[in-house]
Amino acid sequence: MLTPTYRPVTDQFRADSGALANAGDQELQYAPIENLAGRSQSDFPEAATFNIENGCRGFVYEEGNTVTTLAPGADFEVTWIIQAPHPGYMNLSIVKPSEDSVGKITYEIYETILSIDSFATTGGDGSTTATMPTDVSGCEAAGDCALQFYWHSDLAGQTYPTCADIIVSGSGAATTTTTTAPTTATTTAPTTATTTAPTTATTTAPTAASEEGSAETGAEATTTAPTATTAAPTATTAAPAATAATPTATTAAPEATTGAKCTRRRN
């Protein structure tokens, strides 16, 4: 693509592109991406933020780039040159940058506005007219959006993208898209307070016995210490520690004074 004005080869591009720094401007602008990607060298690595397959030949918006302003609903001219005819298709799309956690930018299609199914069947110059959609949003500032000219040939197995910086007037500010690895959420279950009510003490008074053994005729003393009936208050936080021993029942069993008395066996 020749117009709108495409992104230039800059000093920053050469500094970041590793072995591609030795390529000429024309090769960087016109060669198929597959060939450029094959120029990578392990001993001359690219910057972590560089991506030749970002959808725009590795180019990103830089301050000082030529920016074309287009109006919603308006027609504009697109021109190109085909140096080697490789039949395929061409899509003209608005793309927006998406940045990952290390700052590497990839351009994602926002809206395709023109498609030519039979493209580059002959070489030379070409042109067409495209219309900017009226529903575009988020392309108000330079760098928010780009116009991507994407030519691909299945026959040759090659791809030729080109990008131009554009502003769509009245489309509003862009929303920054950042790709981040998802954070694993850790949920801690709340601690459940368990309250144990104090055990009710039950004391049984000993059975009255005769001087020589068990009473044979008298009624057994069955008085039982009364059971504590006061319920322990419901603990609203933690159960208080027991600070006093359960009182010992002090009510002695009354002597059997009513009814039959113990008798001594006479020989």
Secondary structure by P-SEA (a helix, b strand, c coil): ccccccccccaaaaacccccccccccccccccaaaaaacccccccccccccccccccccccccccbbbbbcccbbbbbbbbbcbbbbbbbbbbbbbbbbcccbbbbbbbccccccccccccccccccbbbbbbcccccccccccbbbbbbbbbccccbbbbbbbbbbbccccbbbbbbbbcbbbbbbbccbbbbbbcccbbbbbccccccccccccccccccccccccccccccccccccccccccccccccccccccccccccccc
